[in-house]
Amino acid sequence: MVQGIGASAGVAIGKAFVLPNWEWDLPETGIDVVDLASEFERLYEGIRTSKSEIEFIKNEFKEIVGPEESSIFDAHLAILDDPVFMNEIQGVIERQYKAAEVAVKEAIDHFVTMFDLLDDEYMKERAMDIKDVGNRLLKHLLGAPEVTLPADTQPYILVVKELSPSQLAHLNPSHVLGIVTMLGGQTSHSAIMARALGIPLVAGLDNKLNSPIQTGDLIVMDGGLGTIHLNPEADIIEKFSSIRAKQQEKIEQLELLASVEAVTKDGTELTLLANISSTKEMETVLKYGAAGVGLFRTEFVYMDRTSFPSEDEQFEVYKQVAQQMGDKPTVIRTLDIGGDKQLDYFPMSEEDNPVLGYRAIRISLDRRELFKTQLSAILRASAFGNVKIMYPMISSIEEVRQANDILREAKLELEARGEPFRSDIPVGIMIEIPAAVMIADLLAEECDFFSIGTNDLVQYVLAVDRMNEQIAHMYHPFHPAVLRMLKMIVEAAQKAGIPVSVCGEMAADERSIPLWLEFGVHDLSMSIQSLLRVKHRVLHTTAADAKYVAQRCMNMRTNAETEEFLSHFNESNMISHLE
């Protein structure tokens, strides 16, 4: 048994297929000064071809896992536009008279070496993106073929030194039982994609194997524990076959819960809704029995385009979701771009703190016509279902009132055009900024509902960028300050008589269920993949459990205490249920 890093959970048993490492036969001779122009043209053509290919892969992958995971390829496109990377390549060609492919290889090696020297796992993982993009460019410059995978349909466990997102995007998930990589870890883009595809992945086995894995070797791997067994004895195979069968049985049991109401053992009902980014997810939303859409991230309607979508284009998308949901709620969040979500056709000035900058409702209020177009489309869709409007990143009463003024203008214009819409459409806000928490009682008087965006709220409360690997360990959803703020929000909503839901990752965290029940939150919106797992947890919880857990947690002084207590309670509660 070899211990690696568990990067994507799941057990897999199968024969290995070892993917060869990237190897390039580069020209040793230089180029003449008269050939500089043609060499640059070769480089630019390779860049154009690489960009087109990445765009194609991104769109193909989006069909499978949705826009968020596929946006990983935006980072690859950004590298090809990065002036530092490009200047490095151009400088080698121009000053050293080297062929474009040699210059690209030297630039890759330079930046990868530089990133590897940093004591930062996140930056080490980003070196993989440089390699991926650089090797794609090299492939086109050299006219080299893709490294091919097995032609037959016999499933296999892929073994590779390091796996790029581009290579992973080309895999057929039904043919790949699992993935083993020598390098990489939990934060790599490939690991994120593997989790999205549901493929077990064990990483970080470099220098841990007594001998290299060969194609045809039998592998038993556990992507949760991060272990592999190479050519194991029969008892190991039998043991993990049993574990795999139980995992599959649990998945099948959870799927049976799709039509079951999310009600605790003593009769308290929770409404479990889905977070979506596109209409392509609706089939799964309905399959898993979601009680509605609690968060439609409309920014993805604006992406992968060359200009802003028209009112009619948006209306057709929102209408489709509303019709498919019928009487079930469809909460449509207005445009939330800025920060880490950019539009190619809407350039924004560089900011020192983009997460605290020009984004979300701030852009909408600044670009009134753009905002009104979206509101008009949502209003028209409200004639076809139970649609609600939600404003993101609200920090003041003024913002709510300004947004509602524009909404009133949109209503008047639709009336003048004779367009049907729901005049009393519910309007709510996301509570995700500490300022909004502190004036939640005042905001409640201006809104029809609250939705707590725990991802940003935790980030802002603790001043921790969870995407920064150096401080990600400080991102604590169960920090006493966070729990107190959550309680304040719910109490303000209850006092004003408006409903409150949760749409951040804490909604899908099973450990949070007792807290929501005791606080009085009955609507939880989460990723589609989390719906049945959370429902299973709700079905085996009681109000008495919730009261006990919440009281204990609210009296704890540290995040570590709270997390340990919640994890232990969740585990022991489910074990007692199984017994």
C-alpha positions as CSV (number, residue, x, y, z in Angstrom):
1,M,0.0,0.0,0.0
2,V,1.2,3.5,-0.9
3,Q,-0.1,6.6,0.7
4,G,-0.7,9.6,-1.5
5,I,-3.0,12.6,-1.4
6,G,-6.8,11.9,-1.6
7,A,-7.9,14.5,-4.2
8,S,-11.2,13.1,-5.4
9,A,-13.2,10.5,-3.3
10,G,-14.3,7.1,-4.4
11,V,-12.9,3.5,-4.7
12,A,-11.7,2.1,-8.0
13,I,-10.4,-1.3,-9.0
14,G,-8.9,-1.9,-12.4
15,K,-5.9,-2.3,-14.7
16,A,-3.5,0.6,-15.2
17,F,-2.9,2.5,-18.4
18,V,0.2,4.6,-18.1
19,L,0.1,7.8,-20.1
20,P,3.5,8.8,-21.5
21,N,5.1,12.0,-20.3
22,W,5.3,15.0,-22.6
23,E,8.5,14.7,-24.7
24,W,9.4,17.1,-27.5
25,D,12.1,16.8,-30.2
26,L,13.2,20.4,-30.5
27,P,15.4,21.9,-33.2
28,E,19.0,22.5,-32.1
29,T,19.9,25.0,-34.8
30,G,19.0,28.7,-34.6
31,I,17.2,30.9,-37.1
32,D,18.5,33.6,-39.4
33,V,17.7,37.3,-38.7
34,V,15.7,37.4,-41.9
35,D,13.4,34.7,-40.6
36,L,12.4,36.6,-37.5
37,A,9.1,37.9,-39.0
38,S,8.0,34.4,-40.2
39,E,9.0,32.9,-36.8
40,F,6.8,35.4,-35.0
41,E,4.0,34.7,-37.4
42,R,4.4,31.0,-36.6
43,L,4.1,31.8,-32.9
44,Y,1.0,34.0,-33.3
45,E,-0.7,31.4,-35.5
46,G,0.1,28.8,-32.8
47,I,-1.4,31.1,-30.2
48,R,-4.6,31.6,-32.3
49,T,-5.0,27.9,-32.9
50,S,-4.4,27.1,-29.2
51,K,-7.0,29.7,-28.1
52,S,-9.6,28.3,-30.5
53,E,-8.9,24.8,-29.2
54,I,-9.2,25.9,-25.5
55,E,-12.5,27.7,-26.2
56,F,-13.8,24.5,-27.8
57,I,-12.7,22.3,-24.9
58,K,-14.2,24.8,-22.5
59,N,-17.6,24.7,-24.2
60,E,-17.6,20.9,-24.5
61,F,-16.7,20.5,-20.8
62,K,-19.3,23.0,-19.8
63,E,-22.0,20.7,-21.3
64,I,-20.9,18.0,-18.9
65,V,-20.2,19.7,-15.5
66,G,-21.6,23.3,-15.9
67,P,-20.0,26.7,-16.3
68,E,-18.2,27.1,-13.0
69,E,-15.8,24.1,-13.4
70,S,-15.3,24.8,-17.1
71,S,-14.2,28.3,-16.3
72,I,-10.9,26.8,-15.3
73,F,-10.0,27.1,-19.0
74,D,-10.4,30.9,-18.7
75,A,-7.1,30.8,-16.7
76,H,-5.5,29.0,-19.7
77,L,-6.7,31.6,-22.1
78,A,-5.4,34.3,-19.8
79,I,-1.9,32.8,-19.9
80,L,-1.9,33.1,-23.7
81,D,-2.8,36.8,-23.3
82,D,-0.4,37.4,-20.4
83,P,2.2,40.0,-21.5
84,V,4.9,38.7,-19.1
85,F,4.7,35.1,-20.5
86,M,4.5,36.3,-24.1
87,N,7.4,38.8,-23.7
88,E,9.5,36.0,-22.3
89,I,8.9,33.9,-25.5
90,Q,9.3,36.9,-27.9
91,G,12.5,37.9,-26.1
92,V,14.2,34.5,-26.6
93,I,13.2,34.6,-30.4
94,E,14.3,38.1,-30.9
95,R,17.5,38.3,-28.9
96,Q,18.8,34.7,-29.1
97,Y,17.5,33.9,-32.7
98,K,15.9,30.7,-31.5
99,A,13.0,28.9,-33.1
100,A,9.5,29.6,-31.6
101,E,9.1,26.2,-30.1
102,V,12.5,26.4,-28.4
103,A,11.5,29.8,-27.0
104,V,8.2,28.5,-25.7
105,K,9.9,25.5,-24.0
106,E,12.4,27.8,-22.3
107,A,9.6,30.1,-21.2
108,I,7.7,27.2,-19.7
109,D,10.8,25.9,-17.9
110,H,11.6,29.4,-16.6
111,F,8.2,30.0,-15.1
112,V,7.6,26.5,-13.8
113,T,11.0,26.5,-12.0
114,M,10.2,29.9,-10.5
115,F,6.8,28.8,-9.2
116,D,8.2,25.5,-7.9
117,L,10.7,27.4,-5.8
118,L,7.9,29.3,-4.0
119,D,6.8,27.8,-0.7
120,D,3.1,28.0,-1.8
121,E,1.1,25.0,-2.9
122,Y,-1.3,27.1,-4.8
123,M,1.4,28.6,-7.0
124,K,3.0,25.2,-7.5
125,E,-0.4,24.0,-8.8
126,R,-0.6,27.0,-11.1
127,A,2.7,25.9,-12.7
128,M,0.7,23.0,-14.1
129,D,-1.5,25.5,-16.0
130,I,1.6,27.1,-17.5
131,K,2.8,23.6,-18.6
132,D,-0.6,22.7,-20.0
133,V,-0.9,25.9,-22.1
134,G,2.8,25.8,-23.2
135,N,2.6,22.2,-24.2
136,R,-0.5,22.8,-26.3
137,L,1.3,25.6,-28.0
138,L,4.3,23.4,-28.6
139,K,2.1,20.7,-30.1
140,H,0.9,23.1,-32.7
141,L,4.3,24.6,-33.4
142,L,5.8,21.1,-33.9
143,G,2.8,19.6,-35.6
144,A,2.8,16.8,-33.0
145,P,-0.2,14.5,-32.5
146,E,-2.2,14.2,-29.3
147,V,-1.1,11.5,-26.9
148,T,-3.7,8.9,-27.5
149,L,-5.7,6.9,-24.9
150,P,-6.7,3.3,-25.2
151,A,-8.9,2.8,-28.3
152,D,-11.1,0.1,-26.8
153,T,-13.9,0.7,-24.3
154,Q,-12.4,-1.4,-21.5
155,P,-12.4,0.8,-18.4
156,Y,-9.0,1.6,-16.9
157,I,-7.2,3.5,-14.2
158,L,-5.2,6.3,-15.8
159,V,-1.6,6.7,-14.4
160,V,0.3,9.8,-15.3
161,K,3.1,11.9,-13.9
162,E,0.9,14.9,-13.9
163,L,-2.5,15.4,-15.6
164,S,-3.4,18.7,-17.2
165,P,-7.0,20.0,-17.3
166,S,-6.8,19.7,-21.1
167,Q,-6.0,16.0,-21.0
168,L,-8.7,15.4,-18.4
169,A,-11.3,17.2,-20.6
170,H,-10.5,14.7,-23.4
171,L,-11.2,11.7,-21.2
172,N,-14.4,9.7,-21.4
173,P,-15.6,9.4,-17.8
174,S,-17.3,6.1,-18.5
175,H,-14.0,4.6,-19.6
176,V,-11.9,6.0,-16.7
177,L,-12.3,4.2,-13.4
178,G,-9.9,6.4,-11.5
179,I,-6.8,8.5,-11.9
180,V,-3.3,8.2,-10.2
181,T,-0.8,11.1,-10.6
182,M,2.7,11.3,-9.4
183,L,2.5,15.1,-8.9
184,G,-0.3,17.5,-7.9
185,G,-2.7,17.8,-5.0
186,Q,-6.2,18.7,-3.8
187,T,-6.0,22.3,-5.1
188,S,-5.0,21.5,-8.7
189,H,-7.4,22.3,-11.5
190,S,-7.3,18.7,-12.5
191,A,-8.5,17.6,-9.0
192,I,-11.3,20.1,-9.1
193,M,-12.4,18.8,-12.5
194,A,-12.1,15.1,-11.4
195,R,-14.4,15.9,-8.4
196,A,-16.9,17.5,-10.8
197,L,-16.8,14.4,-13.0
198,G,-17.0,12.0,-10.1
199,I,-13.7,10.3,-10.9
200,P,-11.6,9.1,-8.0
201,L,-8.1,10.6,-7.9
202,V,-5.0,9.9,-5.8
203,A,-2.2,12.4,-6.3
204,G,1.3,13.0,-5.0
205,L,2.9,9.5,-5.4
206,D,6.2,10.8,-6.7
207,N,9.2,9.1,-4.9
208,K,6.8,6.9,-2.9
209,L,6.8,3.9,-5.3
210,N,9.4,1.2,-5.1
211,S,9.1,0.6,-8.8
212,P,7.1,2.5,-11.6
213,I,3.6,1.4,-12.3
214,Q,3.3,-0.4,-15.6
215,T,0.4,-0.5,-18.1
216,G,-1.6,-3.6,-17.2
217,D,-0.8,-3.6,-13.4
218,L,-3.8,-4.1,-11.2
219,I,-4.6,-1.1,-9.0
220,V,-6.9,-0.8,-6.0
221,M,-7.3,2.9,-5.1
222,D,-9.2,4.9,-2.6
223,G,-9.5,8.6,-3.6
224,G,-10.9,9.6,-0.2
225,L,-8.1,8.0,1.8
226,G,-5.4,8.8,-0.8
227,T,-4.2,5.2,-1.0
228,I,-3.3,2.8,-3.8
229,H,-2.5,-1.0,-3.6
230,L,-0.4,-2.2,-6.5
231,N,-1.1,-5.8,-7.7
232,P,-2.6,-6.6,-4.3
233,E,-3.6,-10.0,-2.8
234,A,-7.1,-11.3,-3.2
235,D,-8.2,-10.3,0.3
236,I,-7.4,-6.6,-0.5
237,I,-9.4,-6.8,-3.7
238,E,-12.3,-8.4,-1.9
239,K,-12.2,-5.8,0.9
240,F,-12.3,-2.8,-1.5
241,S,-14.8,-4.4,-3.8
242,S,-17.1,-4.6,-0.8
243,I,-16.4,-0.9,0.1
244,R,-17.1,0.1,-3.5
245,A,-20.4,-1.9,-3.6
246,K,-21.5,-0.2,-0.4
247,Q,-20.7,3.2,-1.9
248,Q,-22.7,2.4,-5.0
249,E,-25.5,1.1,-2.9
250,K,-25.6,4.3,-0.9
251,I,-25.8,6.3,-4.1
252,E,-28.7,4.2,-5.3
253,Q,-30.4,4.6,-1.9
254,L,-30.0,8.3,-2.0
255,E,-31.5,8.4,-5.5
256,L,-34.7,6.8,-4.1
257,L,-35.1,9.9,-1.9
258,A,-35.8,12.2,-4.8
259,S,-39.6,12.0,-4.3
260,V,-39.4,12.0,-0.5
261,E,-40.1,15.3,1.4
262,A,-37.2,16.6,3.6
263,V,-38.9,16.2,7.0
264,T,-37.1,15.6,10.3
265,K,-38.0,12.5,12.4
266,D,-40.3,14.7,14.5
267,G,-42.1,16.5,11.7
268,T,-40.2,19.7,10.9
269,E,-40.0,20.3,7.2
270,L,-37.1,21.9,5.3
271,T,-37.3,23.1,1.7
272,L,-34.2,22.0,-0.3
273,L,-33.6,24.1,-3.4
274,A,-31.0,24.0,-6.1
275,N,-28.3,26.5,-7.1
276,I,-28.0,26.6,-10.9
277,S,-26.0,28.4,-13.6
278,S,-27.7,27.3,-16.8
279,T,-30.8,25.7,-18.2
280,K,-28.8,22.6,-18.9
281,E,-28.9,21.7,-15.2
282,M,-32.7,21.7,-15.1
283,E,-33.0,18.0,-16.0
284,T,-30.9,17.0,-13.0
285,V,-32.8,19.5,-10.8
286,L,-36.1,17.8,-11.6
287,K,-34.5,14.3,-11.4
288,Y,-33.3,14.9,-7.8
289,G,-36.6,16.3,-6.6
290,A,-35.5,19.9,-5.8
291,A,-38.3,22.0,-4.3
292,G,-37.3,24.8,-6.6
293,V,-34.3,27.0,-7.7
294,G,-33.0,29.0,-4.8
295,L,-30.3,30.7,-6.7
296,F,-30.0,31.2,-10.5
297,R,-26.6,32.7,-11.1
298,T,-27.4,34.8,-14.1
299,E,-23.9,36.0,-14.8
300,F,-23.3,32.8,-16.8
301,V,-26.0,34.0,-19.3
302,Y,-23.6,36.8,-20.0
303,M,-20.5,34.7,-20.4
304,D,-19.1,33.0,-23.6
305,R,-20.4,35.9,-25.7
306,T,-19.0,38.9,-27.5
307,S,-21.7,41.4,-26.3
308,F,-24.3,41.8,-23.6
309,P,-27.4,39.5,-24.1
310,S,-30.5,41.3,-25.2
311,E,-33.8,41.4,-23.2
312,D,-35.3,38.8,-25.4
313,E,-32.3,36.5,-25.1
314,Q,-32.4,36.7,-21.4
315,F,-36.2,36.4,-21.2
316,E,-36.1,33.0,-23.1
317,V,-33.6,31.6,-20.6
318,Y,-35.4,32.8,-17.5
319,K,-38.8,31.7,-19.0
320,Q,-37.5,28.2,-19.7
321,V,-36.4,27.8,-16.0
322,A,-39.7,29.3,-14.7
323,Q,-41.8,27.0,-16.9
324,Q,-39.9,23.9,-15.9
325,M,-40.3,24.8,-12.2
326,G,-44.0,25.6,-12.5
327,D,-45.4,26.6,-9.0
328,K,-42.0,25.9,-7.4
329,P,-40.0,29.0,-6.6
330,T,-37.3,30.3,-9.0
331,V,-35.1,32.9,-7.4
332,I,-33.1,34.8,-10.0
333,R,-30.1,36.7,-8.8
334,T,-29.3,39.8,-10.8
335,L,-25.9,40.1,-12.5
336,D,-23.0,39.4,-10.2
337,I,-19.8,40.1,-12.1
338,G,-16.5,41.6,-11.0
339,G,-14.0,40.1,-8.6
340,D,-13.2,36.7,-10.1
341,K,-15.9,36.8,-12.8
342,Q,-15.1,39.0,-15.8
343,L,-16.7,39.5,-19.2
344,D,-14.3,39.8,-22.2
345,Y,-16.5,42.4,-23.8
346,F,-16.8,44.6,-20.6
347,P,-13.3,45.6,-19.7
348,M,-12.9,46.9,-16.1
349,S,-9.9,48.8,-14.7
350,E,-7.4,46.8,-12.7
351,E,-8.1,47.0,-9.0
352,D,-6.0,46.3,-5.9
353,N,-8.9,44.6,-4.2
354,P,-11.4,43.4,-6.8
355,V,-13.4,41.4,-4.3
356,L,-14.1,44.7,-2.5
357,G,-14.4,46.7,-5.7
358,Y,-16.6,47.4,-8.7
359,R,-18.8,44.4,-8.8
360,A,-22.4,43.0,-8.5
361,I,-25.1,45.5,-7.5
362,R,-22.5,48.3,-7.7
363,I,-22.1,47.7,-11.5
364,S,-25.9,47.3,-12.0
365,L,-26.7,50.6,-10.3
366,D,-23.9,52.3,-12.2
367,R,-25.1,50.9,-15.6
368,R,-28.8,51.5,-15.2
369,E,-29.9,50.6,-18.7
370,L,-28.0,47.3,-18.5
371,F,-29.7,46.6,-15.2
372,K,-33.1,47.6,-16.5
373,T,-32.8,45.3,-19.4
374,Q,-32.2,42.3,-17.1
375,L,-35.0,43.3,-14.8
376,S,-37.4,43.6,-17.7
377,A,-36.4,40.1,-18.9
378,I,-37.0,38.7,-15.4
379,L,-40.3,40.5,-15.0
380,R,-41.5,39.0,-18.3
381,A,-40.5,35.5,-17.2
382,S,-42.5,36.0,-14.0
383,A,-45.7,35.5,-16.1
384,F,-44.6,31.9,-16.6
385,G,-43.8,30.7,-13.1
386,N,-43.1,31.5,-9.5
387,V,-40.2,33.9,-10.1
388,K,-38.5,36.0,-7.5
389,I,-35.8,38.7,-7.9
390,M,-32.7,38.8,-5.7
391,Y,-30.1,41.6,-5.5
392,P,-26.5,40.6,-4.7
393,M,-23.9,42.2,-2.4
394,I,-26.2,44.7,-0.8
395,S,-24.6,46.9,1.9
396,S,-27.1,49.7,2.4
397,I,-30.8,50.8,2.4
398,E,-29.9,53.2,-0.4
399,E,-28.8,50.4,-2.7
400,V,-32.1,48.5,-2.2
401,R,-34.1,51.6,-2.9
402,Q,-32.1,52.6,-6.0
403,A,-32.5,49.1,-7.4
404,N,-36.2,49.1,-6.7
405,D,-36.5,52.5,-8.5
406,I,-35.1,51.0,-11.6
407,L,-37.4,48.0,-11.2
408,R,-40.4,50.3,-11.1
409,E,-39.2,52.0,-14.3
410,A,-38.9,48.6,-16.0
411,K,-42.5,47.7,-14.8
412,L,-43.9,51.0,-16.3
413,E,-42.1,50.4,-19.6
414,L,-43.4,46.8,-19.8
415,E,-47.0,48.1,-19.0
416,A,-46.7,50.6,-21.8
417,R,-45.6,47.9,-24.2
418,G,-48.5,45.6,-23.1
419,E,-46.1,42.9,-21.8
420,P,-47.6,40.6,-19.1
421,F,-45.7,40.3,-15.8
422,R,-46.3,39.7,-12.1
423,S,-46.7,43.2,-10.7
424,D,-46.2,42.0,-7.1
425,I,-43.1,39.9,-7.8
426,P,-41.2,39.2,-4.6
427,V,-37.9,41.1,-4.3
428,G,-35.2,40.0,-1.9
429,I,-31.5,40.5,-1.2
430,M,-28.4,38.5,-0.5
431,I,-26.9,39.1,3.0
432,E,-23.2,38.5,2.4
433,I,-21.6,41.7,3.8
434,P,-21.1,42.4,7.5
435,A,-22.7,45.9,7.1
436,A,-25.9,44.2,5.9
437,V,-25.9,41.9,8.9
438,M,-25.6,44.9,11.3
439,I,-28.6,46.6,9.6
440,A,-30.6,43.5,8.8
441,D,-33.5,44.7,10.9
442,L,-33.7,47.9,8.7
443,L,-33.2,46.0,5.4
444,A,-35.9,43.5,6.3
445,E,-38.4,46.4,6.2
446,E,-37.4,47.0,2.5
447,C,-37.4,43.4,1.3
448,D,-39.7,40.4,0.8
449,F,-37.0,37.9,1.7
450,F,-33.4,37.3,2.7
451,S,-30.9,34.8,1.3
452,I,-27.7,34.3,3.2
453,G,-24.6,34.0,1.0
454,T,-22.4,32.2,3.5
455,N,-19.4,32.0,1.1
456,D,-18.8,35.7,0.9
457,L,-20.1,36.4,4.4
458,V,-17.5,34.1,6.0
459,Q,-14.8,35.6,3.7
460,Y,-15.7,39.2,4.6
461,V,-16.3,38.6,8.4
462,L,-12.9,36.8,8.8
463,A,-11.0,38.9,6.2
464,V,-9.9,35.6,4.6
465,D,-9.6,35.0,0.9
466,R,-10.4,31.3,0.7
467,M,-8.8,31.0,-2.7
468,N,-5.5,32.1,-1.2
469,E,-3.8,28.8,-0.3
470,Q,-1.5,30.6,2.3
471,I,-4.5,31.6,4.4
472,A,-7.3,29.2,3.3
473,H,-6.8,27.3,6.5
474,M,-8.2,30.3,8.3
475,Y,-11.5,30.2,6.5
476,H,-13.8,28.9,9.2
477,P,-17.6,28.8,8.6
478,F,-18.2,27.8,12.2
479,H,-16.2,30.6,13.7
480,P,-18.2,32.1,16.7
481,A,-18.4,35.5,14.9
482,V,-20.0,33.8,11.9
483,L,-22.5,31.9,13.9
484,R,-23.5,35.0,15.9
485,M,-24.0,36.9,12.7
486,L,-26.1,34.1,11.2
487,K,-28.3,34.1,14.2
488,M,-28.7,37.9,14.0
489,I,-29.8,37.7,10.4
490,V,-32.4,35.1,11.1
491,E,-33.8,36.9,14.1
492,A,-34.1,40.2,12.1
493,A,-36.0,38.3,9.3
494,Q,-38.3,36.6,11.8
495,K,-39.1,39.8,13.6
496,A,-40.0,41.5,10.3
497,G,-42.1,38.4,9.2
498,I,-40.1,37.7,6.1
499,P,-38.6,34.3,5.1
500,V,-34.9,33.7,5.1
501,S,-32.9,31.0,3.2
502,V,-29.2,30.0,2.9
503,C,-27.6,29.6,-0.5
504,G,-23.9,29.3,0.3
505,E,-21.8,26.2,0.9
506,M,-22.9,26.0,4.5
507,A,-26.4,25.0,3.2
508,A,-24.9,21.8,1.9
509,D,-22.7,21.1,5.0
510,E,-24.5,18.3,6.8
511,R,-23.0,19.4,10.1
512,S,-25.0,22.7,9.8
513,I,-28.5,21.1,9.6
514,P,-29.1,21.2,13.4
515,L,-28.1,24.9,13.5
516,W,-30.5,25.9,10.7
517,L,-33.3,24.0,12.3
518,E,-32.8,25.6,15.7
519,F,-32.2,29.1,14.2
520,G,-35.4,28.8,12.2
521,V,-34.1,28.6,8.7
522,H,-36.3,26.3,6.6
523,D,-35.1,27.0,3.1
524,L,-31.7,25.7,2.0
525,S,-30.3,26.1,-1.5
526,M,-27.3,24.1,-2.6
527,S,-25.5,22.5,-5.5
528,I,-27.6,19.8,-7.2
529,Q,-25.2,17.1,-6.2
530,S,-25.7,17.8,-2.5
531,L,-29.5,17.7,-2.5
532,L,-30.1,14.0,-1.7
533,R,-27.2,13.7,0.7
534,V,-28.5,16.7,2.8
535,K,-32.1,15.3,2.6
536,H,-30.8,12.0,4.0
537,R,-29.3,13.9,6.9
538,V,-32.5,15.9,7.5
539,L,-34.6,12.7,7.6
540,H,-32.5,11.4,10.5
541,T,-32.4,14.6,12.6
542,T,-34.8,15.8,15.3
543,A,-35.7,19.1,16.8
544,A,-34.4,17.9,20.2
545,D,-31.0,17.2,18.5
546,A,-31.0,20.6,16.9
547,K,-31.7,22.4,20.1
548,Y,-29.0,20.6,22.0
549,V,-26.4,21.1,19.2
550,A,-27.2,24.8,18.6
551,Q,-27.0,25.7,22.3
552,R,-23.7,23.9,22.7
553,C,-22.3,25.6,19.6
554,M,-23.4,29.1,20.5
555,N,-21.6,28.7,23.9
556,M,-18.3,27.6,22.4
557,R,-15.4,30.0,22.2
558,T,-13.3,28.6,19.3
559,N,-13.9,27.4,15.8
560,A,-11.9,24.2,16.5
561,E,-14.2,23.3,19.4
562,T,-17.3,23.9,17.3
563,E,-16.1,22.0,14.3
564,E,-14.9,19.0,16.3
565,F,-18.2,18.9,18.2
566,L,-20.3,19.2,15.0
567,S,-18.3,16.6,13.2
568,H,-18.5,14.1,16.1
569,F,-22.2,14.7,16.5
570,N,-22.9,14.2,12.8
571,E,-20.8,11.0,12.6
572,S,-22.2,9.5,15.8
573,N,-25.8,10.4,14.8
574,M,-25.5,8.7,11.5
575,I,-23.8,5.7,12.9
576,S,-26.6,5.2,15.5
577,H,-29.1,5.5,12.6
578,L,-27.3,2.8,10.7
579,E,-27.2,0.5,13.7
